[in-house]
Amino acid sequence: MAEKFIPVLRFVAVSDVHYQDRHTPQRERMAKALQIAYREAAAHPDYQSLDALCVVGDLADNGTETQFAAFRQTLEEELHPGTQAILSVASHEFGNAGVEAAYEKMRRILRQEPDVHAVINGFHFISITPSEGTSFNEGKQIWAAKQLQNAAADDPTGRRPIFFFQHPHIRDTVAGSLDWGNADLTAILMHYPQVVDFSGHSHVPVNDPRSIHQEYFTCLGTGTLYYFDLDEYDKYYGTTPPGAQNAAQMLLIEADAVGHVRVQPYNVLNDEPYPYLWKIDTFEPTQFPYTRKKRRAAAQKPAFAPQAKITYNKGTLEFDQAQSGDSDPVNDYILRVRNAKGRIVRQLSLWAAYYFAPMPPTLQLELEGLTPGAAYTVEITARGFWENVGDPPLVGRFIA
């Protein structure tokens, strides 16, 4: 039987938009995200409203007057009456003239306080801006604790979500949070398992399945409208993959009358949702489905199709991608090239390009430094996101 989920609240969450002084694609992407959100809302059979736009920091690239004004213009052109903008700024907006100047522009141009506690359709939205860079001083922490206390008192059952927003990830939660996270608010948020937290900063794509994390509360990464960064350092092209600028993602969030939440990661560039929906139906931490432990236990090993092949032509290696076996895509591959004596002469790792939709069916890379005319064997091992390593590897032989 199909799920009957009737929303009474709907909002969109984005981050890392990075408006610049000149006109760049981010402006069209931001406008398109809102247009899609309104269209999706209007098509719903039961609830057609888009109640809020939540931008989790780095809406401007370095916080100039021009960038703030351009973002304000997008809001004026695209936001419909009845949609509340909940905005925060962070390190990039601070970069031009400092924290206080960014706060002043926020109030004057964006017409919003740096820290906001709003109630929309009975749901609490708490958005907090860093005190410097991506950190939160004691005053900010006290403010956050008080707002959470007030929000929780409004629903003593703890069955309704409290939506919380800050630019940096909560450290050691979603993908990207080890390098791009902050722990200043962790001890405060831990007391409220009904918190659904939204963060950005890392530019990690929302279709990385680790962009939802549950332990003490729920955390969601919001992706980027600018460029991807994957926060893994073992890849042969660094942390920024080829084609990283082809990035525009958002989250569409709905809640129903009893506090259940649905989160739809969405590809703005392709104008289509990703093929999964995150469901938050409980705020009892022992029953959270999106914990690392449960997802590692359930993860299937990726595997290559029987007809998968490897080809080599004039220094370029190409191979068919593996299949994940479950709803999560393949994360990456380990390649080992052996010479005729079996010694490893090249070893590298590369992403499976899961952040593009659709994923390319094959991957290519240049293999340099091999001896012309020599025979080599290449072994390619597929890996998932949860320590699930495919076996056996895909094996091919070629002459350099």
N, C-alpha and C positions, 0 to 999 in steps of 0.2 A: 504494500500500500504506500502510495506517495505521501511524503511528509506534508502535513498541513501546518505551515508556519506563516502566521499573519503578522507582519511587522506593524509596530506602532511608532517606530523611530527609524530613520535612515540618515546616514552621513557618509561622507567620503573623507579619507585620510591620505595625505601625500606629504612628502618632504624632499629636501634637497633639490629645489627647483632652480636656484642659482640664476636669477635674472641678472643680466649684465647691462652696462650702459648702452651698448649697441643692441640692435634687434637680433636675437638668436632664436633657434628652434624651441627653446624652453617656453617662450611665450605662447606659441601655438599649442604646445603640448599641455600647458596649464589650462588654456581655454578649451581644448578638446576634451580633457579629463572632465571638466564640469559639464560640457555638452553631453557627453556620454552618460554621466551620472543622472542628469535630468531626463534623458531619454529612457534610461532603464527604469527610473522611478515612474515615469508616465505610463510605461507599459505594464506595470504591476496590476493585477486584477483587484487587489484589495486596498493598496495604500500607495498613493502617487506622490508623496511629498519627499523632497530632499531637505532635511532639517538643518544640516550643518556642513560646512567645509572646515576641516581641521588640517592646518599646515604645521608640520612639526619641525620648524626651523630651516635655516639656510634658504629662505625664499629669495634672498638677494646674494650676489656673489661676493661683494665686499662692502655692502651697506651704504652706497652713495645715495644722494638725494634722487638722482635719476632712476635708480633701480627700485627704490621704495615707491616712487611715483608711478613707474610702469606697472608694478604689481597692483597698486591701487586701481589703476585704470582697468586692468583685467577683471578685478572684482566688480567694478562698476558696470562693465560691459556684459559680464557673464552671470553674475549672481542674480537670482530671482528673488522677489520679495518673499519673506518667510524662511530664507536660508541664512543662518547665522554663521559668520566667519569667526573661527577661533584660531588665532595665529600666535606663533612664538618665533623668536629670533635667537641667534646663538653666535658661534664663533665667527662665521663669515660676515654677518651684519656688523659685528663688533670691529672687524678688521680695518675699516676705513678711518674711523675717528673715535673708537672706544665704546664702552658699554653705555655710558650715560647719553652719548649722542645717538646711539641706536635706539635707546628707550625713547628719547625725545622724538625721533622720526616715527617710531611706532605709534606714539600717541597722536602726533600732529598729522601724519600722512595716512596711516592705516586706521587711526581712530580707535585704538584699542590699548588697554593697559598691558604691560608685559606679563603679568600674572592674572589669570582669569578663572573664576569659578562660576559656571553658568548651569542652570537647570533647564533642560529642553525636554518637553513632553514627559516630565517627571524623572528624567535621568540626569545624573550629575556628570558634568564635564569639568575637569580641572586641568588647566594648562599652565606650566611654569617655565619661565625663561631663566637661563643660567645667570649667575651673578658675575661671572667672568668666564671667557672661553667656553668650556663645556662643564663647568663645575658649579656647585650650589653651596653657598656659604650657610652659616648657622641660621641667619635670618630667613633665608629661603626654605631651609629645612623645617623651621618652626612654622612658617606659613603653610607648607605642604601638609604637615602633620595636623594642623588645625582644620584645614579644609577637608581632609580625609575623615577626621573625626566627625565633623558636621554632616558630611555626606552619609556616613555609615549610620548616624543617629536617625537619619530620615527613613531608613529601612532596617529596623532591628533584626529582621529575619536573615539579612545577608544574602538574599536570593536575587537581588537586582544588581547588575554591574555598575561599577563606578569607572567611568572612562577617564584615564589619566594620560597626559601628553607632556613629553619633554624631548629635546633634540637628541642628546646622546642616548644610546642604548643603556639599559641597566646591565652592568658588567656581568659576564658569564651567564647570559640568558640566550638571546637570539643569535643567529649567525652574524659575525662582525663585532660582537660585543666585547671580545677580549681586548682588541686593539682600540676599538672605537666606543668603549663603554665607560661608564662612571658609576661608582658605588655609593655616592653621597646620599642617595634616597632609598637604598635597599632596605635598611633596617626599619624605615618608616613604612614602606609599602608592604613589607612582609606581614604586617598585622592585619592586612585586608585582602583575603583571598578572592574577594569579589572584584578586585581591581583588574581592569583590562587596560594594559599599558601600551602606548604607541610611541615609537621612537624611530630616528633615522640616523644620520651622520655618516654611516659606513658606506652607503651606496650599494650594499648587498641586495641582489634582486629578491623581490617578494616570492618568486617561484623557486627559490631555495627553500626546501621544506623545513629547514631549521629557522625560518623566519617566523614561526610560531613556537613558543616555548612555554611550558608550564612546570612549575615546581611549587612555589609558595603562592603565586598569583599568575596571571596570564600576561605574556609579553608578545608584542607583534612588531616586526620590522616593517617599515613603510616603503622601502625601495627608494627609487629616485626618478626624477624627470630629466636628469642631466646625462650622467654616464655611469656605467657599472664599475665597481671595484669589488673584488672578491675576497680580499682579506686572507688569502692563503699565499705563502711565500715560497712554495716549492715548485711553482710552475715556471717553465722555461721562458715565458714572456713577462714575468713579474706578476703583480697583482691586478693589472688592468688588461683584460683580454682583447684580442683583435675585435674590432667592431663595437667597442664599449660605448661609443656615442649613440648607438641605436637602442636607447633606453628611455622608456616612459611607462611607468607603472603606478598603480594606485590600489587602495583597498576600498571596497564598498562594504559598508557595515550596516546591519539591520538588527534590531532587537524587538522582541514581542512583549506582550503584556505581562508575562510571567518572568521576564528577564532572561530568556534564552537569546543567544547572540549568534548571528551568522556573519562570517567574514569571507568575502569573495575577492581574492586577488585578481587583478584585471590588467591586461596588456593594452595600454592606451594607444601605442603605435599601430597595432593590428586591429584595434577595436574589437577585442573578444576576451571573454573571461578565461582564466586558466582552468584546466579540467578537474578542479577539485574545489571543495567548499569546506572551510574550517567551521566546526560546530562547537559552541561552548554552551553546554546545557547544565553544568554543575559548577559550583564554586567551592566544592569540598575537595581540598588538595589530594586526598588519597584516591579520589576518583577521576582526577585529571587524565584525559587520554593522550595529551601531547607532551608527555615527559620523555626525556632521553631514554630512560630505562625501558619503558614500554615500546618505544619506537625502534630501539635497537633489537629488542626481542622479536618484534614482528617483521623486521625488514627481510626481504628476500634478496638473494644474491643475484646481481646482474649476470647476464649470459649472452654470448654471441649466438646469433642464428646459425644453423648448420651450414647455410650457404654464404656466410660472411667471409670476406676475403681481404687480402692486403695486396696492394700493387705498388710498384716503385718505378718511377720514370724520371730520369735526368735529375736526380737529387731530391725529388719530391715523393714522400711516402703518403699513401692514401689508404684508409681502411674504413670498413663499415662499422657503424656504431653498434654497441651492445644494447640489449633490452633490459629494463630494470626488473620486470616481473611483478611490480606492484605500482601504486599510483605515484611514487617518487621517481624522478628521472635518475639517470646515471650522473654521478658527480664528476668523475675524472678517470684518467687512465695513467698507468705506469708503463712506459715503453723501455724495453731492454734490447739492445742490439749486440749480438755476439759475432765474433769472427769465426773463421773456419775451425779454429782450435777450441771454440766454446768460451772464450774469454769475453766478458762484457766490455765493449769499447764505447758505448753510448748508453746513458740512462737518463730519462727525463720524465716529467709529469706534465700533463696538459688537461684542461677542463673539457668536459663533454659538450660545451656550448649549450647547456640546458637553459641558459638565460634567454636564448632566442626562441621565438615561436613562429613557425614550427622549428624544432631542433633539426639541424642539418643531418641528413642520413649518413653522410660520411665526414671524416675529418682529414685534413691535410697538414703536413708540416715538412719543413726543409731539414734534411739530414746532412750536415756539413762535416767535413774532415774525414770522410771515408776514403779508402784507397781505390782508385778507379780499377775496374776489372776484378776486384776481390769479391769473394762470396760471403754473404752475411745471412744471419737468421735474426728475425725480430719477434719478440714475444710481447703481446699487449694484454695487460690485465685491467679489467674494468672494476671500478670501485663505486659504491653507493655513498650515502651521506651518514650512515650509521655503523661504520666499521664492517660493512658487509662487502666482502671482496669476492669477485667472481672467480670461478675456477671450473674448467681449465682456461688458460689464456688463449688468445687467438695467435696463431703462429704462421709466419710467412718467411719465404726465402727469396733472396734477390741478389743480383750482381750489380755492384756499384759502378 
